[in-house]
Amino acid sequence: MAEISYSELLKDAQARFADYLTPSVRLGVTGLSRAGKTVFITALVRNLVAGGRLPFFAPDAERRIVRAYLEPQPDDSVPRFDYEAHLADLLSSPPSWPESTKRISELRVTIEYRSAYALKRAIGLSKLHVDIVDYPGEWLIDLPLLEQDYRAFSTEALGFASAPSRAEFAKPFLGFLAGTDPAAVEDEQIAMTGAKLFTAYLRATRESGAQSTLAPGRFLLPGELEGSPLLTFFPMPLASDERLPRGSLAAMMARRFESYKSSVVKPFFNDHFARLDRQIVLIDVLTALHRGAEAVGDLEHAMTDILKAFRPGANSWLSMFLGRKIDRVLFAATKADHLPASSHDRLEALLKAIVDDAVTRAQTEGAGVHALALSALRATREATAKQGGEILPCLRGTPIKGERIGGVIFDGVKEAAIFPGDLPADPAAALNAARHAKSASLELVRFAPPKLVDTLSDGKPAAFPHIRLDRALDFLISDYLA
């Protein structure tokens, strides 16, 4: 065995100590259904590592970023975000969108930079660890349950199930409830049947892409909990003053609901969520707008509940003793590349209108809350088309096989130029139109990923095209790189 010299040991100790002193920021990334969370993280890391075009990310625009690279994450008990596999999907021929992640994962990106302050620059290069914590949006939706009892949960859940956009999906479950007595003696078979029907309703609603509020989230992503009593409960209709008899079916459901909160929701909050410094929530606003009134209303409700769960506020020295708060929250409307550039600001204004009440509440607590429209990986290019003497702003890209507009069904191979329509300039008018119509007058299709190159002619990794990803980075971490 080769001997290790004293100088090598000293050098290693110095490196470890320097790493210990390196500041870190824990960035939570989550997204509501089909918002593109996995693609966002992959594209963000790729553009940092490749030195991408990020003109509105101040440290990069000022040429103070020296390099960024991946390092082992600090939490050994959390699965690693599989960046390389997701990148391979996007770089394959033909490219494909990576599969959504269904569990919490983490990835560390270290950024070396020159400080904006002369004294700090004189010491040498500075470093920042960015620990990206990726978790399902379904888990985020669960956090408001911590403030509910079983009766309140049941009232809200059954109210959602009775809504016109969900009633068809909930019909088997609601039919089961109609023949079930909450005061009946507790019965495991009834509990299993009800939970199965309730879960099927939640899953069908999610697959429709129309709704955001689908708690309890682990019913959709059970993992190792599948089949356990923790996931074997369902809401029941209860009068506000109705007592739950000991040993009754309703009492059994209430007990398991509380167990779900204490064994599933609270550990996620304490072990992961409460340790976050910054947070981005990705939202598919366009799909909600396209689906119409109920989807928009559901999204507004979800945003309000989500921000309550964040405990937003400014941090101070007292945070060491009272617990840290998430001091910056970014709401991002994804799929900006599904609209022409003229509508990007309108999409952003629309998102701000949706989260306005929640943002105002957070700002009074001292938190920085912002909303923007972005596309972490741009799948379309701007184009124009002439129709009846009018020049229309279009998008050119490859619609996914089976997508359709009117009588046209796309084959997934050929590019097409599509005019998706325009969002109203007034966000209030756009929301009002959505609230009074079954769907918005937009022609939306899903696009395949663009054809990307892995490396440039000089051998360096190629950056990925995006819309406003740099603005998101600037809001989330630029102050750490001063």
C-alpha positions in Angstrom: 0.0 0.0 0.0 1.5 3.3 -1.1 2.2 5.8 1.7 0.4 9.1 1.6 2.7 12.1 2.3 2.0 14.7 4.9 1.7 17.4 2.2 -1.0 15.4 0.5 -2.9 14.9 3.7 -2.7 18.6 4.4 -3.8 19.5 0.9 -6.8 17.1 1.2 -7.7 18.5 4.7 -7.5 22.1 3.3 -9.8 21.1 0.4 -12.3 19.5 2.7 -12.3 22.5 5.0 -12.7 24.9 2.1 -15.6 22.8 0.8 -17.2 22.9 4.3 -17.0 26.7 4.3 -18.5 26.9 0.8 -22.0 28.4 1.0 -24.8 26.4 -0.5 -28.4 27.1 -1.5 -31.1 24.5 -1.5 -33.3 25.1 -4.5 -36.6 23.2 -4.5 -38.0 22.4 -7.9 -41.6 21.1 -8.2 -44.3 21.2 -10.8 -48.0 20.6 -11.1 -49.1 17.9 -13.4 -47.3 17.8 -16.8 -45.5 21.1 -16.2 -42.1 19.9 -17.4 -40.1 19.6 -14.2 -37.6 17.0 -15.3 -36.9 18.9 -18.5 -36.5 22.2 -16.6 -33.8 20.7 -14.3 -32.0 19.0 -17.1 -31.9 22.1 -19.2 -30.9 24.4 -16.3 -28.0 22.2 -15.4 -26.9 21.8 -19.1 -26.9 25.5 -19.7 -24.9 26.2 -16.5 -22.3 23.4 -17.2 -22.1 24.3 -20.9 -21.8 28.1 -20.3 -25.0 28.7 -22.3 -26.5 31.9 -23.5 -27.8 33.5 -20.3 -27.8 37.3 -21.0 -30.3 38.1 -18.2 -28.5 36.1 -15.5 -26.4 38.9 -14.1 -23.3 37.0 -13.0 -23.0 35.4 -16.4 -23.7 38.7 -18.3 -21.0 40.3 -16.3 -18.6 37.4 -17.2 -18.0 36.5 -13.6 -19.0 32.8 -13.9 -15.8 30.8 -14.4 -17.3 27.4 -14.6 -20.0 25.1 -13.3 -19.8 21.4 -12.8 -21.5 18.5 -11.0 -20.4 17.2 -7.7 -21.6 14.4 -5.3 -24.7 15.6 -3.4 -24.6 16.0 0.4 -27.6 13.8 1.2 -26.6 10.2 1.0 -30.1 9.0 1.8 -31.8 10.8 -1.2 -31.7 9.3 -4.7 -29.7 11.3 -7.2 -31.5 13.1 -10.0 -30.6 11.1 -13.1 -29.3 14.0 -15.1 -27.2 11.9 -17.5 -30.1 9.6 -18.5 -32.5 12.5 -19.0 -29.9 14.3 -21.1 -29.4 11.1 -23.2 -33.2 11.1 -24.0 -33.0 14.6 -25.3 -29.9 14.0 -27.3 -31.1 10.7 -28.8 -32.1 10.3 -32.5 -35.0 11.0 -32.7 -35.0 12.9 -29.4 -37.6 12.1 -26.8 -39.0 13.8 -23.7 -37.6 12.2 -20.5 -40.1 10.4 -18.2 -41.4 12.3 -15.2 -39.7 11.5 -11.9 -42.0 10.0 -9.3 -39.9 10.4 -6.2 -37.7 13.0 -4.5 -34.2 13.3 -5.9 -31.2 15.7 -5.6 -28.3 17.0 -7.7 -25.5 19.3 -6.7 -24.1 21.8 -9.2 -21.0 23.8 -8.0 -20.4 27.2 -9.5 -17.0 28.9 -9.4 -17.2 32.7 -9.9 -15.5 36.0 -9.4 -17.2 38.2 -6.8 -18.6 41.6 -7.7 -16.8 43.0 -4.7 -13.1 43.9 -4.9 -12.1 42.7 -1.5 -13.7 39.3 -2.0 -12.1 39.1 -5.5 -8.7 39.7 -4.0 -9.0 36.5 -2.0 -9.5 34.5 -5.2 -12.3 32.6 -6.8 -15.5 32.0 -4.9 -17.7 28.9 -5.0 -21.4 28.2 -4.5 -23.0 24.8 -4.1 -26.5 24.7 -5.7 -28.4 21.7 -4.3 -31.4 21.1 -6.6 -34.1 19.2 -4.7 -36.6 17.7 -7.1 -39.9 16.5 -5.7 -43.3 15.6 -7.2 -46.0 18.3 -7.2 -48.4 15.8 -5.7 -46.3 15.9 -2.5 -46.6 19.7 -2.5 -50.4 19.6 -2.8 -50.4 17.4 0.3 -48.9 20.1 2.6 -52.2 22.0 3.2 -53.6 18.7 4.7 -51.5 19.4 7.8 -54.0 22.2 8.7 -57.1 20.1 8.1 -58.9 17.4 10.1 -60.7 14.5 8.5 -64.0 16.3 8.4 -62.6 19.3 6.6 -60.7 17.1 4.2 -63.8 15.1 3.4 -65.9 18.2 2.8 -63.4 19.7 0.4 -62.6 16.4 -1.4 -66.3 15.6 -2.0 -66.9 19.2 -3.2 -64.2 18.7 -5.8 -65.5 15.3 -6.8 -69.0 16.7 -7.4 -67.7 19.5 -9.8 -68.9 19.1 -13.4 -65.3 18.5 -14.7 -64.8 15.7 -12.3 -68.2 14.2 -11.8 -67.9 11.6 -14.6 -64.5 10.4 -13.3 -65.9 10.3 -9.7 -69.2 8.5 -10.6 -68.1 5.0 -9.5 -66.7 6.3 -6.2 -69.7 8.6 -5.4 -72.0 5.7 -6.2 -70.1 3.5 -3.7 -70.4 6.3 -1.1 -74.1 6.6 -1.6 -74.5 3.0 -0.4 -72.0 3.2 2.5 -73.0 4.2 6.1 -70.3 6.2 7.9 -71.7 4.9 11.2 -71.3 1.2 10.2 -68.8 -1.0 12.0 -65.3 -0.6 10.6 -64.5 -3.1 7.8 -61.2 -3.6 6.1 -62.8 -4.8 2.9 -65.0 -1.7 2.6 -62.0 0.5 3.3 -60.0 -1.2 0.6 -62.8 -1.0 -2.0 -63.4 2.7 -1.2 -59.8 3.6 -1.3 -59.4 1.8 -4.6 -62.3 3.7 -6.2 -61.2 7.0 -4.8 -57.7 6.5 -6.1 -59.1 5.5 -9.6 -61.0 8.7 -9.6 -58.0 10.8 -8.7 -55.9 9.1 -11.3 -58.5 9.5 -14.1 -58.8 13.2 -13.2 -55.0 13.7 -13.4 -54.8 11.9 -16.7 -57.4 14.3 -18.1 -54.9 17.1 -17.5 -57.6 19.4 -16.3 -57.1 19.7 -12.6 -54.3 20.7 -10.2 -55.8 19.9 -6.7 -55.5 16.1 -6.3 -54.8 15.3 -2.7 -53.8 13.0 -1.1 -50.8 13.0 -3.5 -49.4 9.6 -2.4 -52.5 7.9 -3.7 -51.2 8.8 -7.1 -47.5 8.0 -6.4 -47.7 5.4 -3.7 -44.2 3.8 -4.1 -43.4 1.5 -1.2 -46.6 2.5 0.6 -48.9 0.8 -2.0 -51.5 -1.3 -0.3 -50.6 -0.1 3.2 -53.3 1.1 5.7 -51.8 4.6 5.3 -53.3 4.7 1.8 -56.5 2.8 2.7 -58.9 5.6 3.5 -61.3 7.8 1.6 -63.5 10.9 2.3 -67.0 10.4 3.6 -70.0 12.8 3.9 -70.3 14.0 7.5 -72.4 16.6 9.2 -70.5 19.5 10.8 -71.6 18.4 14.3 -71.7 14.7 13.7 -69.8 12.6 16.3 -67.8 9.7 15.0 -68.7 6.6 17.0 -65.8 4.6 18.3 -65.2 1.6 16.1 -67.2 3.0 13.2 -66.1 3.1 9.6 -65.9 6.9 9.7 -63.7 6.8 12.8 -61.4 4.3 11.1 -61.1 6.6 8.1 -60.4 9.6 10.4 -57.7 7.6 12.2 -56.0 6.6 9.0 -56.2 10.2 7.7 -54.3 11.4 10.7 -51.8 8.6 10.3 -51.2 9.6 6.7 -50.4 13.2 7.9 -48.1 12.1 10.7 -46.3 9.3 8.8 -46.2 10.6 5.3 -46.8 14.4 5.0 -45.0 15.6 8.2 -41.7 13.6 7.5 -41.5 15.1 4.0 -42.1 18.6 5.4 -39.5 18.2 8.2 -36.8 16.2 6.3 -36.9 18.0 3.0 -39.3 20.8 2.5 -38.4 22.8 5.7 -34.7 22.8 4.6 -35.3 24.6 1.3 -34.0 28.2 0.8 -35.5 28.9 -2.6 -38.4 27.4 -4.5 -39.6 27.3 -8.1 -43.1 26.0 -8.9 -43.7 25.1 -12.6 -47.2 25.5 -13.8 -48.9 24.6 -17.1 -51.2 27.6 -17.3 -51.9 27.2 -21.0 -53.5 23.8 -20.5 -55.7 25.1 -17.7 -56.7 28.0 -19.8 -57.5 25.7 -22.7 -59.6 23.5 -20.4 -61.8 26.3 -19.3 -63.4 27.7 -16.2 -63.1 24.9 -13.7 -59.5 24.2 -14.5 -58.6 27.9 -14.1 -60.5 28.1 -10.8 -58.8 24.9 -9.6 -55.4 26.3 -10.4 -56.1 29.5 -8.5 -57.2 27.5 -5.5 -54.0 25.3 -5.7 -51.7 28.4 -5.9 -53.2 29.9 -2.8 -52.8 26.7 -0.8 -49.3 26.1 -2.1 -48.0 29.5 -1.0 -49.5 29.0 2.5 -47.5 25.8 2.8 -44.2 27.5 1.9 -44.0 29.6 5.1 -42.5 32.4 3.0 -40.7 35.2 4.7 -37.4 37.0 5.1 -34.6 35.2 6.9 -32.5 36.7 9.8 -30.2 35.6 12.5 -33.3 34.3 14.4 -33.8 31.7 11.6 -31.0 29.7 13.2 -33.3 29.1 16.2 -36.8 29.5 14.8 -36.2 27.6 11.5 -35.4 28.9 8.1 -38.1 30.2 5.7 -38.2 30.1 1.9 -37.3 33.7 1.1 -37.8 33.5 -2.6 -40.5 31.7 -4.5 -40.8 31.8 -8.3 -44.0 30.7 -10.1 -43.2 29.9 -13.7 -45.7 29.4 -16.5 -44.1 26.8 -18.7 -44.4 26.0 -22.4 -43.9 29.6 -23.5 -42.6 28.1 -26.7 -46.2 27.1 -27.5 -47.0 30.8 -28.1 -45.5 33.4 -30.4 -43.1 35.8 -28.8 -45.8 38.5 -28.8 -47.7 36.5 -26.3 -44.9 35.7 -23.8 -45.5 38.9 -21.7 -49.2 38.2 -21.9 -48.7 34.7 -20.5 -46.6 36.1 -17.7 -49.2 38.7 -16.9 -51.9 36.0 -16.9 -49.9 33.9 -14.4 -49.4 37.0 -12.2 -53.2 37.6 -12.2 -53.8 34.0 -11.1 -51.3 34.1 -8.2 -51.9 37.7 -7.3 -53.6 37.1 -3.9 -51.1 34.5 -2.9 -48.2 36.8 -3.9 -49.5 39.8 -2.0 -49.8 37.7 1.2 -46.2 36.4 0.9 -44.8 39.9 0.2 -46.3 41.2 3.5 -44.2 38.5 5.2 -41.0 39.8 3.6 -40.5 37.1 1.0 -39.6 37.7 -2.6 -42.2 36.2 -4.9 -42.2 36.6 -8.6 -44.0 35.1 -11.6 -42.7 34.7 -15.2 -43.3 32.7 -18.4 -40.5 30.5 -19.6 -39.5 27.5 -21.7 -36.5 25.7 -20.3 -36.0 23.9 -23.6 -37.4 25.6 -26.6 -39.1 23.1 -29.0 -40.3 25.6 -31.6 -39.0 28.4 -33.8 -40.7 31.7 -34.7 -42.2 31.8 -38.2 -44.8 33.7 -40.1 -47.6 32.7 -42.5 -49.8 34.7 -44.8 -53.6 34.1 -44.6 -56.1 36.2 -46.5 -53.5 39.1 -46.9 -52.8 39.0 -43.2 -49.4 38.0 -41.8 -49.8 35.7 -38.8 -47.1 34.9 -36.2 -46.6 31.1 -36.2 -44.5 28.4 -34.5 -42.5 25.9 -36.5 -41.8 22.6 -34.8 -42.7 18.9 -34.9 -46.0 18.1 -33.3 -46.1 14.8 -31.4 -47.7 11.9 -33.3 -51.4 11.9 -32.9 -51.8 15.5 -32.0 -54.5 17.3 -34.0 -55.8 20.6 -35.0 -59.3 20.4 -36.5 -59.2 17.6 -39.1 -55.4 17.5 -39.3 -53.7 14.7 -37.4 -49.9 15.0 -37.2 -47.6 12.0 -37.9 -44.8 12.9 -35.4 -42.2 13.2 -38.2 -42.9 16.3 -40.3 -42.5 19.8 -39.1 -45.5 22.1 -39.3 -46.1 25.9 -39.0 -48.9 26.5 -36.6 -50.8 29.7 -35.6 -51.9 28.9 -32.0 -53.8 32.2 -31.6 -53.1 35.1 -29.3 -53.7 35.7 -25.6 -55.6 38.8 -24.9 -53.5 41.8 -23.9 -55.5 42.2 -20.7 -55.0 39.3 -18.3 -58.3 40.0 -16.6 -60.1 39.6 -19.9 -58.3 36.3 -20.6 -59.3 34.9 -17.2 -62.8 36.2 -17.6 -63.1 34.6 -21.0 -61.8 31.3 -19.5 -64.2 31.4 -16.6 -67.2 31.9 -18.9 -66.3 29.4 -21.6 -65.5 25.7 -21.7 -62.2 26.3 -23.2 -60.0 29.1 -24.6 -59.7 29.8 -28.3 -56.2 28.6 -28.6 -54.9 25.9 -31.0 -52.5 24.0 -28.7 -50.5 20.9 -29.6 -47.7 19.1 -27.9 -44.3 19.3 -29.7 -41.5 16.8 -29.8 -38.1 18.0 -28.5 -35.9 19.9 -30.9 -33.0 18.1 -32.6 -30.0 19.0 -30.4 -26.2 18.6 -30.7 -24.1 17.3 -27.9 -20.9 19.1 -28.6 -19.7 22.1 -30.6 -17.0 22.1 -33.2 -14.4 22.9 -30.5 -15.5 19.9 -28.5 -17.3 21.9 -25.8 -20.8 20.9 -24.7 -23.5 22.7 -26.6 -26.0 24.9 -24.7 -29.8 24.3 -25.2 -32.2 26.9 -26.6 -34.6 28.4 -24.0 -37.0 31.2 -23.3 -36.3 33.2 -20.1 -34.5 30.5 -18.2 -31.8 33.1 -17.5 -34.3 35.4 -15.8 -35.4 32.5 -13.6 -31.8 31.8 -12.6 -31.2 35.5 -11.9 -34.2 35.7 -9.5 -33.4 32.5 -7.7 -29.6 32.5 -7.1 -27.8 35.7 -8.5 -27.7 37.3 -5.0 -25.6 34.3 -3.8 -23.1 35.0 -6.6 -22.4 38.7 -5.7 
